[in-house]
Amino acid sequence: QWATIRIEKGVKKPQPQMLKSPVANGIIERDETPMEKEIARLHEVDFEFSDIFYFCRKGFEAIVEDEVTQRFSSEELVSWNLLTRTNVNFHYISLRLTVVWVIGVIVRYCFLLPLRFTLAAIGITSMIVGTTMVGQLPNSSVKNYLSELVHLTCSRILVRALSGTIHYHNKENKPQKGGICVANHTSPIDAIILTNDGCYAMVGQVHGGLMGVIQRATVKACPHVWFERSEIKDRHLVTKRLREHVADKSKLPILIFPEGTCINNTSVMMFKKGSFEIGGTIYPVAIKYDPQFGDAFWNSSKYNIVSYLLRIMTSWAIVCNVWYLPPMVRKEDEDAVQFANRVRSAIAHQGGLTELPWDGGLKRAKVKDTFKEEQQKNYSKMLVRNGSI
């Protein structure tokens, strides 16, 4: 707050305040009038070259400010948190603020980072060694108990490595065995945040490198569901393996992030319906991070996992709230898409997040030709009705 007041006093010209909420009027004024009415204002019947300007304006609106791409950049803050990544210019406002920023850099990189790296190494090593040893035991209640103990202990060490401060709410709604836990997705550490308070069976793609070593070790002690790249494209195979897991009420609840990609924690995008076709009880969980102490969002298109972890471990802390929502079941008159939307709405409402209908896969995918062709068809039909063609 002091830094913000200092900045406001130091500038000569009044500066617009940063957005406090991801939901804003935007930097441009949109006209939601349908294409037929919009073009009808310009002329009566015939095609005119001026129609091109309508499509140009709509294109500029989509490029300047669309609801998808702005969800894949870090959330703007009301005041600076002394992290260069938040605003690279803030530490040059005054000498006193620069001194405070330099002290913060020394504390974060020279003291916190070595301690956090040491804790992370201990946690990862303990996870690999512990699960490998437990995996050698025959299947029994003792093996399940030891597996849960190893997962919980190592997850809590890893949370300490992030200086994590997590507040769990409504613990009476925690996911139970034989169920499916679904949550909004902001970061790879979402799984650690949740396993810090309970054990889950993870679902995901098989990786190589250090992540692959961890996956192969943990699956020996716990019934995680890992898929090969070729298998994960087979939706029926994925659904079959997940149904088999849910059918066994002695197995841990499955943890799934239905968005399929990381969103910047200001909104919840479309949930893929596959998780809601399995059957069984859904346990929704809402996760909301506080960006004042560190931005947990992983922009995988901009940073690799190593760079991301370095940014996380050099932040002040990771602070977040986790809400366990009441369990939900699919209604008889509800299909999988409607059920997914109902669960998404509950998570968005509890976490104070904006609910968006867009597929998070648009983060990397190009616009489908069918979408462009649809607009072309609508325009041609309008011309045919008006007698221009």
Buried (B, 14 or more C-beta within 10 A) or exposed (E): EEBBEBBEEEEEEEEEEEBEEBEEEBEEEEEEEEBEEBBBEEEEEEBEEEBEEBBEBBEEBBEEBEBBEBBBEBBBBBBBBBBBEBBEEBBEBBEEBEEBBEEBBEEBEEEBBEEBBEBBEBBBEBBBEBBBBBBEBEEEEEBBEBBBEBBBBBBBBBBBBBBBEBEBEEEEBBBBEBBBBBBBBBBBBBBBBBBBBBBBBBBBEBBEEEBEBBBBBBBBBBBBBBBEEEEBEEEEEBBEBBEEBBEEEEBBBBBBBBBBBBBBBBBBBBBBBBBBBBBBBBBBBBBBBBBBBBBBBBBBEEEEBEEBBBBBBBBBBBBBBBBBBEBBEBEEEBEBBBBBBBBBBBBBEBBEBBBBEBBBEBBEEEEEEEEEEEEEEEBEEBBEEBEBE
